[in-house]
Amino acid sequence: MKRIILLLCSFVVICCASIAAVQLTDDINPQDVTTTPVSRIGAPWWAERHQGILQAVKQGNVDLLMIGDSITHKWPERAHDNWNETFSKWNVVNLGFSGDRTEHLIWRLQNGEVDGISPKVGVLMIGTNNTGNGITPAGETLKGIKTVLFELRSRLPRTKILLLAIFPRGENPNDFMRIRNNEINRQLPDLADDKNIFFMNINENFLEEDGTLSAEVMPDFLHPYEVGYGIWSKAITPTLNKLMSDGIIKSESE
């Protein structure tokens, strides 16, 4: 009887995840560039990193996924002590790849990087490279992010997703690519349901009072270094701890 109940519960979880995932793709056109899976396997470092992640997830017992682009990828390298201090209590796999856009992340998710695991939480930030790639329209990047969420929810129905606003870029508030990222960020809260997907915007923590971005935080006005990663860690740790312990949180507005 207990086995039957467990099977029924699993079935309900998967069905609910499938329904939610379908809703995420209501307005997705398979021909959209940002939603069409693209491999970068021709780049040796990218192929090697992909294979390394496949081997890591085969080991199982993954608690936490950090998912994104170079901003996530470089955290252990540029702020090693902070990375260890923030995540050492969990078995974390870093799914950040430098230069990746939504279409590259979609390919990776469809090609084994989350197969056979069921982490408690995945922290997701993706999209700034779509903005930087010919200034992709905000709506197109949003579709790519929605497709990433669809893939995550379909493949990891028990995993809670903490969706982060795309970090600020450019030294000044009037930087065109920062404005474009902000256009995307304003729409991201609509993707959260506060049950499986939670939205958090920590961007003000990186900025000066006048809205400028300090070179101490992000020396190239795009990628954090030690100070920037410390800000990121401090901003998300309380929420991350709650999600990892099955606590209830409410998404932050824009």
KAJOPE-V603507 format. One record per run of one state. SS is the DSSP state (H for helix, E for strand, - for the rest). FROM is the first residue (numbers start at 1). TO is the last residue. If there is no record, write none. Layout:
ss->(SS/SS)
from->(FROM/FROM)
to->(TO/TO)
//
This chain:
ss->(-/H/-/H/-/H/-/E/-/H/-/H/-/H/-/E/-/H/-/E/-/H/-/H/-/E/-/H/-/E/-/H/E/-/E/-/H/-)
from->(1/2/25/33/36/44/59/64/69/70/74/75/79/80/88/92/97/102/111/121/125/128/133/138/156/160/165/176/192/197/201/203/207/208/213/214/226/245)
to->(1/24/32/35/43/58/63/68/69/73/74/78/79/87/91/96/101/110/120/124/127/132/137/155/159/164/175/191/196/200/202/206/207/212/213/225/244/254)
//
